[in-house]
Amino acid sequence: MNELASETRTVGPVVRRGETGDDTFSLVITPENAGWGYSSLRVLELPAGGRATFATGEDEMVVLPLSGSCTVECDGERFEVAGRESVFSRVTDFAYAPRDAQVTVSSASGGRFALPAARATRRLTARYGPADGVSVELRGAGQASRQVNNFCNPETFDADKLIAVEVLTPAANWSSYPPHKHDEEREGEAQLEEVYYFEVAPGPAGEGIAYQRVYTSGPGREIDVCAEVRSGDTVLIPHGWHGPSMAVPGYDLYYLNVMAGPSPQRAWLICDDPAHAWIRGTWDEQEIDPRLPLTTTEERFL
């Protein structure tokens, strides 16, 4: 049984696909190897008939299908998670596992499963999250239009520390825009560490690409990222202004955001970069991209 242990080291801010895997997970981001205190993400890849058993330890987590379906067993409960063909085909259901629990994930047909997690202080109950309970929000306008699947934010699903959402951005659009931050605990802003995990829709000739920007937000918060990202890549944001996330022409973009922090209040409060905050005021005169929503609870076969 894997106890979700990892060696103590620092990775990032850009983590390439396959860079941090272990015997159980193809991606391992923990507070220990990220050099911070709360946010985690693992990706579990199972063959047909495969299964994995692990302990959550101090973390609460969600089992979120990226592709495929699974059965999740935890605290004597058994959840059948229907999943999806891919992140670009459907809004998925999921399962929640509390801290100090043993979890078994099995898949008859195989699949890939994200485990966004947060260091938790309260132990809640294991639960199933139905796809039709996920709030799908269309945010922005024009070329800043994107879709946000709020499956585990404070308004839609109860958790101790974990905040996690999915964002889908149509090809040639920008999301996480205007650039914003959440690295100070103050009025109107919460201190949250954040993980961006990317999937890019393939094109006729193969793998797609996208870009992510993160930059310094003040003394002691120095960071400078302008990186090409591909499916399976991850960007860690301990602090700093982040955005835009750029979907290049020809390739739709998906990313999973995982956030947690020290505030006793579980809140997603952000501050826009003052140099670019005016962008929001232009959206009233623009339509939302008609390609949205890219996904619903109905499977869209690709």
C-alpha angles and dihedrals in degrees: 000000000000111000092200089252120156134181116264108254140116123256132177154339079191114029115189123216111279095012099114106027127132137188092294108026132047090209126032120182114165135164087255099055093035091053095234138095117249124014126085140171133184131175119213119200116195129186120221106295091013127142138182131196122198142154121247093213111182093347133093112210148179125226102219120179115229089179131353134018131275148181116239120200120191136149091357092307126117120205124190106211112197094198122177145262092256141335087267095054108057150355102256138217119234146185130240123217122191128222119278093033138123115231131193119194117189132174127195094198099027130243150162121273130190118215107199109187145173135201102257136200099191126058111223128182126278109255145175120239113207119215092235089059092061112104109228111204127188107211133188125003141248112005090349091063117126142155123243120197103203099199097147110017124126094264098050111033133026118239137144102239108339121111115177133164138165122232125199118193122189117234114284093017129116124225135179080052136179091037112256142174142209105188103119132064104228142112109313095005134080127202106242132163111217139204122199113199115187138210119176122198110244122242131218091278097044138262121037130218138214137173136237130197128200124167143173120290100185146320110326091018099083115155133143121190129157102157140165108233132195135186110305096021121126134202120202119212112192089163141334140081109304129197168111105070101197124210105197121220112283098023128081113215131220127185134176115217118206118187138175137147148165099279114117086221116073099224136145101217120162140183121214120225100260090223091063105024090103088074091079089062091062094061095077089071095047135073124236111258106273091221088073135133093046091185139023133174088280115089112249108203110219 
